[in-house]
Amino acid sequence: AYSVESDLGFSLFLERRCKKVYFIGNAEGFHNTVQYESLLPENEGDEYYDSPLSPKGYDECYRLKMEILQSKHPIDFQLVVVSPLTRALQTAKEALGDLHRATPSTSRAASRCVSPQPEPLTSIHRNVTDPMHAQRVREMELLQEKLRGLELKQARSATTGTSYPTDSGKPRRKGQRIPMIATELCRERLTGLPCDRRRPISELKKEYPNVDFSLIKDDEDLLPERVLEDPELCKKRGAKFLQWICTRPEQRIAVVSHSGFLTHLFSQFGMNKFHALGRKDMGELHRRPLHAEMRCVLMAAHRRFEEKDVLLETPDETQGRPKSESVDLPVPKHLEHTLP
């Protein structure tokens, strides 16, 4: 399915084995606005249990949506895969929730929004003394104007009632939303902190009815408390997640996850002694993702993966034994202020 020629400086891959994956780190959460010590369980860290987005995080989501809509080359997602943690679900909903799958329309940019109406600016509480306040408000106003224009174009095109075939061959109405699937394989690395625990799936289903949670078998978060996931086990889970991505029929997939998990996932690649990346490319791939940053990667499968061969279980179960070991918090100093 592929051919790597180091001497020539390029590689060939069969298109059917390739996927374009857009990795997105969650936007800023409330747990990012406090000192690390405040997140510890003994310091009332439960206040940040499964931490939601902060007002700045919502701003970052809108900027990401603007980046997608204004992309020089149309970005047409066929699937969104998301972590079941609240800040990832909110990022997916706010930045990608109003987008829909591509159609053969000549105006692809205009066909990507179904109901692109962001929340009113008044719903985001800002510090009026912030010197950047006026600039952020103006950016949001420009985004709203752009999205309203796209909504009008979408409404006009919808009056034709045209149907188009889907990837599965079944007819699809224009304006169908991009399907979203949640999996624990791409949740944040376990840190032993309440902010990285998730709420019950039954509760999340009510808040995010457009997300498919069927891959998560346990309603409650059954992972042990005060557990720090070993980096190598986190990498193994990341590799299992990419294998599952390979089983999907879609070729353009958005993954909304977390900077800690994505950093461990990317760190496994680009260092093969025979086919190593250049220093600049490796630095770009291995750099820790910023909040609401989208990083596009082409992934080529060397063989065919079957979904039955990829276990879709909780992080500890996919890693084998022994499980991640319990630790006495706080974690080492070099991990402070690096929470996603």
Secondary structure as UniProt FT lines:
FT   STRAND          2..5
FT   TURN            6..9
FT   STRAND          10..13
FT   HELIX           15..17
FT   STRAND          18..25
FT   HELIX           30..33
FT   HELIX           36..39
FT   HELIX           41..43
FT   HELIX           45..48
FT   TURN            49..50
FT   HELIX           55..69
FT   STRAND          79..82
FT   HELIX           86..96
FT   TURN            97..98
FT   STRAND          99..100
FT   TURN            108..111
FT   HELIX           121..123
FT   TURN            128..129
FT   TURN            131..132
FT   HELIX           133..158
FT   TURN            159..160
FT   STRAND          163..165
FT   TURN            167..168
FT   STRAND          171..173
FT   TURN            174..175
FT   STRAND          180..182
FT   HELIX           184..186
FT   HELIX           194..196
FT   HELIX           201..207
FT   TURN            209..210
FT   STRAND          211..212
FT   TURN            214..215
FT   HELIX           231..247
FT   STRAND          252..257
FT   HELIX           259..266
FT   TURN            267..268
FT   HELIX           279..286
FT   TURN            291..292
FT   STRAND          294..300
FT   HELIX           307..309
FT   HELIX           315..318
FT   HELIX           333..335
FT   TURN            336..337
//
